[in-house]
Amino acid sequence: IDFSLSQNYPNPFNPSTNIKFTISDFGFVNLKVYDLLGNEVTTLVNEEKPAGEIEVEFNVGRDSSPDIASGIYFYQLRAGKYIETKKMLLIK
Protein backbone atom coordinates (compact mmCIF):
# COMPACT_ATOMS: atom_id res chain seq x y z
CA ILE A 1 0.00 0.00 0.00
CA ASP A 2 1.18 3.46 -0.83
CA PHE A 3 -0.26 6.90 -0.28
CA SER A 4 -2.80 8.08 -2.84
CA LEU A 5 -5.62 10.56 -3.22
CA SER A 6 -8.36 9.76 -5.72
CA GLN A 7 -10.44 12.17 -7.73
CA ASN A 8 -13.72 12.92 -5.98
CA TYR A 9 -16.92 11.48 -7.39
CA PRO A 10 -19.31 12.56 -8.57
CA ASN A 11 -17.49 15.55 -10.04
CA PRO A 12 -19.04 18.05 -10.71
CA PHE A 13 -21.20 17.62 -7.61
CA ASN A 14 -24.19 19.06 -5.77
CA PRO A 15 -24.69 18.86 -2.85
CA SER A 16 -22.32 16.02 -1.89
CA THR A 17 -19.30 14.16 -3.21
CA ASN A 18 -17.08 11.32 -1.99
CA ILE A 19 -13.31 11.56 -1.56
CA LYS A 20 -11.28 8.36 -1.32
CA PHE A 21 -7.67 8.09 -0.20
CA THR A 22 -5.21 5.39 0.76
CA ILE A 23 -2.54 5.64 3.44
CA SER A 24 0.32 3.19 3.83
CA ASP A 25 0.59 3.15 7.60
CA PHE A 26 -1.14 4.23 10.78
CA GLY A 27 -0.73 7.93 11.34
CA PHE A 28 -2.18 11.38 11.57
CA VAL A 29 -4.28 12.36 8.55
CA ASN A 30 -5.58 15.78 7.60
CA LEU A 31 -8.06 16.35 4.76
CA LYS A 32 -9.27 19.89 4.11
CA VAL A 33 -11.32 21.68 1.47
CA TYR A 34 -10.26 25.12 0.22
CA ASP A 35 -11.80 27.70 -2.08
CA LEU A 36 -10.01 29.20 -5.10
CA LEU A 37 -8.38 31.89 -2.94
CA GLY A 38 -6.94 29.30 -0.57
CA ASN A 39 -9.40 29.98 2.24
CA GLU A 40 -10.28 26.91 4.26
CA VAL A 41 -13.89 25.81 3.72
CA THR A 42 -13.89 22.80 6.04
CA THR A 43 -11.80 20.07 7.64
CA LEU A 44 -13.12 16.60 6.76
CA VAL A 45 -10.48 14.50 8.57
CA ASN A 46 -8.12 15.60 11.33
CA GLU A 47 -7.17 12.49 13.31
CA GLU A 48 -5.09 9.34 13.39
CA LYS A 49 -6.23 6.70 10.91
CA PRO A 50 -5.19 3.08 10.29
CA ALA A 51 -3.48 2.03 7.07
CA GLY A 52 -5.77 1.26 4.18
CA GLU A 53 -8.42 2.83 1.99
CA ILE A 54 -10.64 5.48 3.55
CA GLU A 55 -13.63 7.23 2.03
CA VAL A 56 -15.24 10.42 3.33
CA GLU A 57 -18.19 12.45 2.14
CA PHE A 58 -18.13 16.21 1.65
CA ASN A 59 -21.65 17.56 1.98
CA VAL A 60 -22.37 21.25 1.33
CA GLY A 61 -24.58 22.53 4.13
CA ARG A 62 -23.47 19.88 6.62
CA ASP A 63 -19.68 20.21 6.28
CA SER A 64 -19.62 23.82 5.10
CA SER A 65 -21.90 26.81 5.05
CA PRO A 66 -24.78 26.13 2.65
CA ASP A 67 -24.14 29.40 0.83
CA ILE A 68 -20.74 28.54 -0.67
CA ALA A 69 -20.80 29.48 -4.33
CA SER A 70 -20.68 27.27 -7.38
CA GLY A 71 -17.15 26.94 -8.69
CA ILE A 72 -13.81 25.26 -8.25
CA TYR A 73 -12.66 23.98 -4.88
CA PHE A 74 -9.53 22.12 -3.85
CA TYR A 75 -9.16 19.27 -1.40
CA GLN A 76 -5.80 18.50 0.15
CA LEU A 77 -4.63 15.35 1.91
CA ARG A 78 -1.73 15.50 4.36
CA ALA A 79 -0.44 12.25 5.84
CA GLY A 80 3.09 12.16 7.18
CA LYS A 81 5.30 13.67 4.48
CA TYR A 82 2.69 12.97 1.79
CA ILE A 83 0.76 16.00 0.53
CA GLU A 84 -1.53 15.97 -2.49
CA THR A 85 -4.14 18.41 -3.72
CA LYS A 86 -6.92 17.83 -6.24
CA LYS A 87 -9.58 20.00 -7.80
CA MET A 88 -13.36 19.54 -7.67
CA LEU A 89 -16.30 21.46 -9.12
CA LEU A 90 -19.47 22.45 -7.30
CA ILE A 91 -22.43 23.26 -9.55
CA LYS A 92 -25.60 24.55 -7.92
DSSP file with accessible surface (Angstrom, degrees, kcal/mol):
  #  RESIDUE AA STRUCTURE BP1 BP2  ACC     N-H-->O    O-->H-N    N-H-->O    O-->H-N    TCO  KAPPA ALPHA  PHI   PSI    X-CA   Y-CA   Z-CA
    1    1 A I              0   0  145      0, 0.0     2,-0.2     0, 0.0    23,-0.1   0.000 360.0 360.0 360.0 138.3    0.0    0.0    0.0
    2    2 A D        -     0   0  121     21,-0.1     2,-0.4    22,-0.0    50,-0.1  -0.679 360.0 -83.2-122.8 179.5    1.2    3.5   -0.8
    3    3 A F        +     0   0   46     -2,-0.2     2,-0.3    20,-0.1    20,-0.2  -0.703  56.0 158.5 -84.1 138.1   -0.3    6.9   -0.3
    4    4 A S  E     -A   22   0A  47     18,-2.3    18,-2.6    -2,-0.4     2,-0.4  -0.984  31.0-153.2-157.0 153.1   -2.8    8.1   -2.8
    5    5 A L  E     -A   21   0A   8     -2,-0.3    16,-0.2    16,-0.2     2,-0.2  -0.995  21.7-149.3-127.1 121.6   -5.6   10.6   -3.2
    6    6 A S        -     0   0   48     14,-2.7    14,-0.2    -2,-0.4     2,-0.1  -0.535  27.3 -94.6 -89.7 159.6   -8.4    9.8   -5.7
    7    7 A Q        -     0   0   86     -2,-0.2    13,-0.2     1,-0.1    -1,-0.1  -0.468  49.9-107.8 -67.2 139.1  -10.4   12.2   -7.7
    8    8 A N        -     0   0    4     79,-0.3    11,-0.2    -2,-0.1    -1,-0.1  -0.255  39.9-115.1 -64.4 156.5  -13.7   12.9   -6.0
    9    9 A Y  B    S+B   18   0A 103      9,-2.0     9,-3.1     1,-0.2     2,-0.1  -0.990  90.1  31.1-147.4 142.5  -16.9   11.5   -7.4
   10   10 A P  S    S-     0   0   74      0, 0.0    -1,-0.2     0, 0.0     8,-0.1   0.697  86.8-157.5 -69.7 159.1  -19.3   12.6   -8.6
   11   11 A N  S    S+     0   0   63     -2,-0.1     2,-0.2     1,-0.1    79,-0.1  -0.902  80.1  38.2-148.2 115.4  -17.5   15.5  -10.0
   12   12 A P  S    S-     0   0   69      0, 0.0     2,-0.3     0, 0.0    78,-0.2   0.510  98.8-175.1 -65.3 162.2  -19.0   18.0  -10.7
   13   13 A F  B     -d   90   0B   5     76,-2.4    78,-2.0    -2,-0.2     4,-0.1  -0.904  23.4-154.3-135.0 159.9  -21.2   17.6   -7.6
   14   14 A N  S    S-     0   0   88      2,-0.5    45,-0.0    -2,-0.3    78,-0.0  -0.611  80.1 -17.0-174.7 120.4  -24.2   19.1   -5.8
   15   15 A P  S    S+     0   0   66      0, 0.0    45,-2.8     0, 0.0     2,-0.3  -0.986 127.7  17.6 -98.1  -1.0  -24.7   18.9   -2.9
   16   16 A S  E     + C   0  59A  32     43,-0.2    -2,-0.5    41,-0.0     2,-0.3  -0.931  50.4 179.5-135.4 156.9  -22.3   16.0   -1.9
   17   17 A T  E     - C   0  58A   0     41,-2.1    41,-3.1    -2,-0.3     2,-0.4  -0.964  24.4-122.9-146.8 156.6  -19.3   14.2   -3.2
   18   18 A N  E     -BC   9  57A  43     -9,-3.1    -9,-2.0    -2,-0.3     2,-0.5  -0.883  16.3-162.4-107.2 140.4  -17.1   11.3   -2.0
   19   19 A I  E     - C   0  56A   0     37,-3.2    37,-2.8    -2,-0.4     2,-0.4  -0.987   8.3-167.0-122.8 124.9  -13.3   11.6   -1.6
   20   20 A K  E     + C   0  55A  49     -2,-0.5   -14,-2.7    35,-0.2     2,-0.3  -0.908  11.2 168.6-114.3 138.7  -11.3    8.4   -1.3
   21   21 A F  E     -AC   5  54A   0     33,-2.8    33,-3.3    -2,-0.4     2,-0.4  -0.975  21.9-143.6-145.5 159.5   -7.7    8.1   -0.2
   22   22 A T  E     -AC   4  53A  23    -18,-2.6   -18,-2.3    -2,-0.3     2,-0.4  -0.982  10.9-166.4-124.8 134.1   -5.2    5.4    0.8
   23   23 A I  E     - C   0  52A   1     29,-2.2    29,-2.6    -2,-0.4   -20,-0.1  -0.953  16.6-144.4-122.0 145.4   -2.5    5.6    3.4
   24   24 A S  S    S+     0   0   36     -2,-0.4     2,-0.3    27,-0.2    27,-0.2   0.696  76.8  11.0 -84.6 -21.5    0.3    3.2    3.8
   25   25 A D  S    S-     0   0   93     25,-0.1    24,-0.1    27,-0.1    -1,-0.1  -0.983  90.9 -75.2-152.2 164.7    0.6    3.1    7.6
   26   26 A F  S    S+     0   0  125     -2,-0.3     2,-0.3    25,-0.1    22,-0.1  -0.346  73.9 113.5 -58.7 132.5   -1.1    4.2   10.8
   27   27 A G  E     -E   49   0B  20     22,-2.1    22,-2.9    20,-0.1     2,-0.3  -0.989  66.9 -52.5 177.7 179.3   -0.7    7.9   11.3
   28   28 A F  E     -E   48   0B 108     -2,-0.3    52,-0.8    20,-0.3     2,-0.4  -0.570  50.1-167.6 -77.2 131.2   -2.2   11.4   11.6
   29   29 A V  E     -EF  47  79B   1     18,-2.4    18,-1.6    -2,-0.3     2,-0.4  -0.964   9.4-171.3-125.0 137.4   -4.3   12.4    8.6
   30   30 A N  E     +EF  46  78B  20     48,-2.7    48,-2.9    -2,-0.4     2,-0.4  -0.997   4.7 178.2-130.2 125.7   -5.6   15.8    7.6
   31   31 A L  E     +EF  45  77B   0     14,-2.6    13,-2.8    -2,-0.4    14,-1.6  -0.977  12.4 171.9-129.9 116.8   -8.1   16.4    4.8
   32   32 A K  E     -EF  43  76B  45     44,-2.0    44,-2.7    -2,-0.4     2,-0.4  -0.893  25.9-138.5-125.8 156.5   -9.3   19.9    4.1
   33   33 A V  E     -EF  42  75B   0      9,-2.7     8,-3.6    -2,-0.3     9,-1.4  -0.938  23.7-173.8-113.7 135.2  -11.3   21.7    1.5
   34   34 A Y  E     -EF  40  74B  48     40,-3.2    40,-2.8    -2,-0.4     6,-0.2  -0.921  19.2-126.5-125.5 153.5  -10.3   25.1    0.2
   35   35 A D    >   -     0   0   39      4,-2.5     3,-2.0    -2,-0.3    38,-0.2  -0.281  46.0 -86.2 -86.4-179.1  -11.8   27.7   -2.1
   36   36 A L  T 3  S+     0   0  112     36,-0.5    37,-0.1     1,-0.3    -1,-0.1   0.776 128.7  54.1 -60.8 -27.7  -10.0   29.2   -5.1
   37   37 A L  T 3  S-     0   0  150      2,-0.1    -1,-0.3     1,-0.0     3,-0.1   0.459 121.2-105.5 -87.0  -1.1   -8.4   31.9   -2.9
   38   38 A G  S <  S+     0   0   49     -3,-2.0     2,-0.3     1,-0.3    -2,-0.1   0.559  70.8 146.6  89.2   7.6   -6.9   29.3   -0.6
   39   39 A N        -     0   0   88      1,-0.1    -4,-2.5     2,-0.0    -1,-0.3  -0.622  55.2-110.9 -77.6 137.6   -9.4   30.0    2.2
   40   40 A E  E     -E   34   0B  95     -2,-0.3    -6,-0.3    -6,-0.2     3,-0.1  -0.483  33.3-179.8 -71.4 129.5  -10.3   26.9    4.3
   41   41 A V  E     -     0   0B  35     -8,-3.6     2,-0.3     1,-0.4    24,-0.2   0.830  63.5 -27.9 -93.3 -45.3  -13.9   25.8    3.7
   42   42 A T  E     -E   33   0B  22     -9,-1.4    -9,-2.7    22,-0.1     2,-0.5  -0.985  48.5-121.8-164.5 160.6  -13.9   22.8    6.0
   43   43 A T  E     +E   32   0B  48     -2,-0.3   -11,-0.2   -11,-0.2     3,-0.1  -0.971  24.3 177.9-109.4 119.3  -11.8   20.1    7.6
   44   44 A L  E    S+     0   0B  35    -13,-2.8     2,-0.4    -2,-0.5   -12,-0.2   0.798  71.8  18.5 -90.4 -36.5  -13.1   16.6    6.8
   45   45 A V  E     +E   31   0B   7    -14,-1.6   -14,-2.6    11,-0.1    -1,-0.3  -0.998  55.7 155.2-137.5 133.7  -10.5   14.5    8.6
   46   46 A N  E     +E   30   0B  91     -2,-0.4     2,-0.3   -16,-0.2   -16,-0.2  -0.401  51.5  76.2-154.2  66.1   -8.1   15.6   11.3
   47   47 A E  E    S-E   29   0B  98    -18,-1.6   -18,-2.4   -20,-0.1     2,-0.2  -0.974  84.9 -69.7-164.0 170.2   -7.2   12.5   13.3
   48   48 A E  E     -E   28   0B 118     -2,-0.3   -20,-0.3   -20,-0.3    -2,-0.1  -0.532  50.2-173.1 -73.6 138.6   -5.1    9.3   13.4
   49   49 A K  E     -E   27   0B  44    -22,-2.9   -22,-2.1    -2,-0.2     3,-0.1  -0.969  22.6-114.0-132.5 149.8   -6.2    6.7   10.9
   50   50 A P        -     0   0   82      0, 0.0   -27,-0.2     0, 0.0   -25,-0.1  -0.382  47.2 -84.7 -76.2 161.0   -5.2    3.1   10.3
   51   51 A A  S    S+     0   0   48    -27,-0.2     2,-0.3   -29,-0.1   -27,-0.2  -0.290  87.4  59.9 -60.3 148.8   -3.5    2.0    7.1
   52   52 A G  E    S-C   23   0A  17    -29,-2.6   -29,-2.2   -50,-0.1     2,-0.4  -0.825  91.4 -31.8 131.0-167.2   -5.8    1.3    4.2
   53   53 A E  E     -C   22   0A 129     -2,-0.3     2,-0.4   -31,-0.2   -31,-0.2  -0.773  53.2-174.5 -95.2 132.3   -8.4    2.8    2.0
   54   54 A I  E     -C   21   0A  26    -33,-3.3   -33,-2.8    -2,-0.4     2,-0.4  -0.971   7.1-164.1-128.6 139.3  -10.6    5.5    3.6
   55   55 A E  E     -C   20   0A  86     -2,-0.4     2,-0.3   -35,-0.2   -35,-0.2  -0.991   8.8-179.8-126.7 131.7  -13.6    7.2    2.0
   56   56 A V  E     -C   19   0A  27    -37,-2.8   -37,-3.2    -2,-0.4     2,-0.4  -0.932  20.6-131.2-127.6 154.9  -15.2   10.4    3.3
   57   57 A E  E     -C   18   0A  70     -2,-0.3     2,-0.6   -39,-0.2   -39,-0.2  -0.878   7.4-154.9-107.0 135.3  -18.2   12.5    2.1
   58   58 A F  E     -C   17   0A   0    -41,-3.1   -41,-2.1    -2,-0.4     2,-0.5  -0.963  17.8-175.1-105.8 117.9  -18.1   16.2    1.7
   59   59 A N  E >>> -C   16   0A  38     -2,-0.6     4,-3.4   -43,-0.2     3,-0.9  -0.964  22.2-133.9-121.0 116.4  -21.6   17.6    2.0
   60   60 A V  B 345S+h   64   0C  14    -45,-2.8     5,-0.1    -2,-0.5    -2,-0.0  -0.474  96.2  23.9 -66.1 130.0  -22.4   21.2    1.3
   61   61 A G  T 345S+     0   0   40      3,-0.7    -1,-0.2    -2,-0.2     6,-0.1  -0.160 126.3  50.4 103.8 -38.5  -24.6   22.5    4.1
   62   62 A R  T <45S+     0   0  143     -3,-0.9    -2,-0.2     3,-0.1    -1,-0.1   0.848 123.6  25.4 -93.6 -45.6  -23.5   19.9    6.6
   63   63 A D  T  <5S+     0   0   40     -4,-3.4     2,-0.3     2,-0.1    -3,-0.2   0.545 134.3  17.4 -96.2 -11.0  -19.7   20.2    6.3
   64   64 A S  B   <S-h   60   0C  13     -5,-0.6    -3,-0.7   -22,-0.1   -22,-0.1  -0.930 101.6 -68.3-147.7 172.8  -19.6   23.8    5.1
   65   65 A S    >   -     0   0   59     -2,-0.3     3,-1.4   -24,-0.2    -4,-0.2  -0.424  44.7-128.1 -66.2 142.1  -21.9   26.8    5.0
   66   66 A P  T 3  S+     0   0   92      0, 0.0    -1,-0.1     0, 0.0    -6,-0.1   0.679 101.6  66.8 -68.1 -12.3  -24.8   26.1    2.6
   67   67 A D  T 3   +     0   0  128     -6,-0.1    -2,-0.1     2,-0.0     2,-0.1   0.251  64.4 132.1 -96.8  15.4  -24.1   29.4    0.8
   68   68 A I    <   -     0   0   20     -3,-1.4     3,-0.1     1,-0.1     2,-0.1  -0.429  60.4-112.4 -65.2 144.8  -20.7   28.5   -0.7
   69   69 A A        -     0   0   64      1,-0.1    21,-0.1    -2,-0.1    -1,-0.1  -0.311  25.7 -95.6 -80.1 157.9  -20.8   29.5   -4.3
   70   70 A S  S    S+     0   0   64     19,-0.1     2,-0.3    -2,-0.1    21,-0.2  -0.388  79.7  78.8 -59.4 148.9  -20.7   27.3   -7.4
   71   71 A G  E    S- G   0  90B  25     19,-2.5    19,-3.0    -3,-0.1     2,-0.4  -0.933  79.7 -26.5 145.2-166.0  -17.2   26.9   -8.7
   72   72 A I  E     + G   0  89B  59     -2,-0.3   -36,-0.5    17,-0.2     2,-0.3  -0.667  50.1 177.3 -89.6 134.4  -13.8   25.3   -8.3
   73   73 A Y  E     - G   0  88B  17     15,-3.0    15,-3.1    -2,-0.4     2,-0.4  -0.898  17.4-140.0-129.0 159.7  -12.7   24.0   -4.9
   74   74 A F  E     -FG  34  87B  59    -40,-2.8   -40,-3.2    -2,-0.3     2,-0.4  -0.935   6.4-159.4-119.6 144.6   -9.5   22.1   -3.9
   75   75 A Y  E     -FG  33  86B   0     11,-2.7    11,-2.5    -2,-0.4     2,-0.4  -0.985  11.0-162.6-123.2 138.0   -9.2   19.3   -1.4
   76   76 A Q  E     -FG  32  85B  31    -44,-2.7   -44,-2.0    -2,-0.4     2,-0.5  -0.979   6.4-157.5-127.4 128.9   -5.8   18.5    0.2
   77   77 A L  E     -FG  31  84B   0      7,-2.8     7,-2.1    -2,-0.4     2,-0.4  -0.893   8.9-174.9-103.3 130.4   -4.6   15.3    1.9
   78   78 A R  E     +FG  30  83B 113    -48,-2.9   -48,-2.7    -2,-0.5     2,-0.3  -0.995  14.1 157.6-124.2 122.3   -1.7   15.5    4.4
   79   79 A A  E >   -FG  29  82B   3      3,-2.5     3,-2.3    -2,-0.4     2,-0.2  -0.891  68.9 -49.2-145.2 109.1   -0.4   12.2    5.8
   80   80 A G  T 3  S-     0   0   74    -52,-0.8    -1,-0.1    -2,-0.3   -53,-0.0  -0.434 123.9 -20.9  62.6-126.7    3.1   12.2    7.2
   81   81 A K  T 3  S+     0   0  214     -2,-0.2     2,-0.4    -3,-0.1    -1,-0.3   0.482 116.4 105.5 -90.7  -2.6    5.3   13.7    4.5
   82   82 A Y  E <   + G   0  79B  45     -3,-2.3    -3,-2.5     2,-0.0     2,-0.4  -0.664  42.3 169.8 -83.6 127.0    2.7   13.0    1.8
   83   83 A I  E     + G   0  78B  85     -2,-0.4     2,-0.3    -5,-0.2    -5,-0.2  -0.991   0.8 165.9-136.0 127.6    0.8   16.0    0.5
   84   84 A E  E     - G   0  77B  59     -7,-2.1    -7,-2.8    -2,-0.4     2,-0.4  -0.998  14.5-163.1-142.6 143.2   -1.5   16.0   -2.5
   85   85 A T  E     - G   0  76B  64     -2,-0.3     2,-0.3    -9,-0.2    -9,-0.2  -0.972   8.2-177.3-125.6 137.2   -4.1   18.4   -3.7
   86   86 A K  E     - G   0  75B  56    -11,-2.5   -11,-2.7    -2,-0.4     2,-0.3  -0.919  21.6-121.0-131.4 163.2   -6.9   17.8   -6.2
   87   87 A K  E     - G   0  74B 115     -2,-0.3     2,-0.3   -13,-0.2   -79,-0.3  -0.759  25.1-179.1-106.5 143.6   -9.6   20.0   -7.8
   88   88 A M  E     - G   0  73B   2    -15,-3.1   -15,-3.0    -2,-0.3     2,-0.5  -0.960  18.5-133.9-138.7 159.7  -13.4   19.5   -7.7
   89   89 A L  E     - G   0  72B  61     -2,-0.3   -76,-2.4   -17,-0.2     2,-0.5  -0.960   8.0-159.8-123.0 123.3  -16.3   21.5   -9.1
   90   90 A L  E     -dG  13  71B   0    -19,-3.0   -19,-2.5    -2,-0.5     2,-0.5  -0.884  10.8-175.0 -98.7 124.2  -19.5   22.5   -7.3
   91   91 A I              0   0   88    -78,-2.0    -2,-0.0    -2,-0.5   -22,-0.0  -0.987 360.0 360.0-121.5 120.0  -22.4   23.3   -9.6
   92   92 A K              0   0  112     -2,-0.5   -78,-0.1   -77,-0.0   -22,-0.0  -0.707 360.0 360.0 -99.8 360.0  -25.6   24.5   -7.9
